[in-house]
Amino acid sequence: MNPNRYDLLIMGMGPAGLSAALFARRMGLNTIVFGDIPGGILYMLNDLADFPGFPDGISGIQFGMLALQQAQAQGAIFPMARLQKLSFSEPLFTGIDTDARQYTAPAAIIATGRTPKKFPEIKDNVKGIHFCSVCDGPLYRNQDAALAVIGGDKIAAQHALTLSKSASKVYLVCRDRAFTMPAIYESQIEEQPNIIPMRETEVIGIKGADQVEALMVTTKESDKQEVAINGVFLAIGWLPNTQALEMPVETALDSYLKTDKNLMTSHSGLFAAGDVRDTDMFSVLTACADGARAAQYAAEFLFKLET
Ligand SMILES: Cc1cc2nc3c(=O)[nH]c(=O)nc-3n(C[C@H](O)[C@H](O)[C@H](O)COP(=O)(O)OP(=O)(O)OC[C@H]3O[C@@H](n4cnc5c(N)ncnc54)[C@H](O)[C@@H]3O)c2cc1C
């Protein structure tokens, strides 16, 4: 038998992909999982405080490593490589990894998550623009730095709270009148004297040719105002990671993958789990649940193919 032939290909090693791997193996599927970061975007999380079973919280990296170990112990294969392409030619999906190795399977789960949106018209080489406060916040320690977080949701809140430990000031800039974060974060932010919430404030530009110098904003009171900063962390939206898919698949707003009640996409045999799909909640818990359900429905799909 072809050694690169599996029952199930999983793209993504975040909570959705790792949970799918665990459940697929427990249902006896010969499973391979592609990705290069155990836990996916969880490396950005200092403290996962809203996943049941961890009353003292757990770091995202630790959670990812434990989930990886659990799936490995059940026999899932992890080549630690990303998939460049996933295509389909009846009756098999073919994945090609970054070393051009090919793998095939009659079913696949895409659990590739999403990527933060960049600020429009800002060059990539400008220093001081960041997406991960856990990774890049420490760069500003002991420097009397003023930082800004743009966004108003739970992720923006976590960035602001993380950065408040290394910066002297953190502006939390949100265009709406109210933040969309859970109340617990709002009260933590209020208690943090060096976080300065700026509601109803629209960022219209970031000043600085090589290094971020200031945010250009408009507020209810002023047409244009500059806020001097040393760095900015963006939490302004996301785009799903679907670039590797080489087959037509129906999508919803912003290109999130549409799925049916069994988490199957419009392409038969291709399931989607976690943040990459058109979900109403982007969280570790729902990503894990999606992964488990996608694995179960993939197993049922494969069983029907055989009978
Ligand atoms: C700063 C921050 C704080 C957060 N805080 C919380 C919180 O407190 N509680 C909570 O529940 N949720 C939180 N979240 C959200 C949570 O992390 C996500 O909802 C969850 O990680 C989604 O899991 P996922 O497996 O769908 O995707 P991801 O975790 O994004 O994992 C997908 C992985 O697939 C990889 N990938 C992409 N393309 C390919 C490819 N072609 N081949 C292989 N791999 C690929 C991606 O690089 C990524 O590593 C937070 C997110 C951020 C950014």
The ligand as a Gaussian input file, in Angstrom:
#p B3LYP/6-31G(d) Opt

LIG

0 1
 C       -4.379000      37.298000      21.071000
 C       -5.487000      36.282000      21.071000
 C       -6.152000      35.987000      22.230000
 C       -7.194000      35.033000      22.235000
 N       -7.795000      34.738000      23.419000
 C       -8.696000      33.736000      23.479000
 C       -9.239000      33.318000      24.731000
 O       -8.887000      33.840000      25.797000
 N      -10.156000      32.310000      24.726000
 C      -10.554000      31.687000      23.582000
 O      -11.368000      30.758000      23.653000
 N      -10.050000      32.064000      22.378000
 C       -9.135000      33.064000      22.293000
 N       -8.604000      33.443000      21.093000
 C       -9.146000      32.818000      19.853000
 C       -8.597000      31.391000      19.649000
 O       -7.184000      31.418000      19.749000
 C       -9.045000      30.845000      18.302000
 O      -10.454000      30.924000      18.213000
 C       -8.612000      29.394000      18.111000
 O       -7.205000      29.284000      18.209000
 C       -9.071000      28.865000      16.755000
 O       -8.538000      27.589000      16.565000
 P       -8.306000      26.992000      15.099000
 O       -7.708000      25.648000      15.299000
 O       -9.544000      27.113000      14.308000
 O       -7.270000      27.972000      14.379000
 P       -5.787000      28.434000      14.764000
 O       -5.546000      28.385000      16.226000
 O       -5.615000      29.728000      14.061000
 O       -4.853000      27.331000      14.111000
 C       -4.783000      27.142000      12.711000
 C       -3.337000      26.849000      12.340000
 O       -3.295000      26.386000      10.977000
 C       -2.159000      26.951000      10.368000
 N       -2.255000      26.919000       8.897000
 C       -2.697000      27.887000       8.062000
 N       -2.556000      27.467000       6.777000
 C       -2.014000      26.236000       6.823000
 C       -1.605000      25.299000       5.829000
 N       -1.728000      25.577000       4.533000
 N       -1.076000      24.111000       6.224000
 C       -0.971000      23.824000       7.553000
 N       -1.304000      24.674000       8.543000
 C       -1.828000      25.862000       8.171000
 C       -2.152000      28.372000      10.908000
 O       -0.895000      28.994000      10.685000
 C       -2.439000      28.086000      12.399000
 O       -1.223000      27.784000      13.065000
 C       -7.565000      34.379000      21.034000
 C       -6.886000      34.685000      19.841000
 C       -5.858000      35.616000      19.847000
 C       -5.144000      35.926000      18.576000

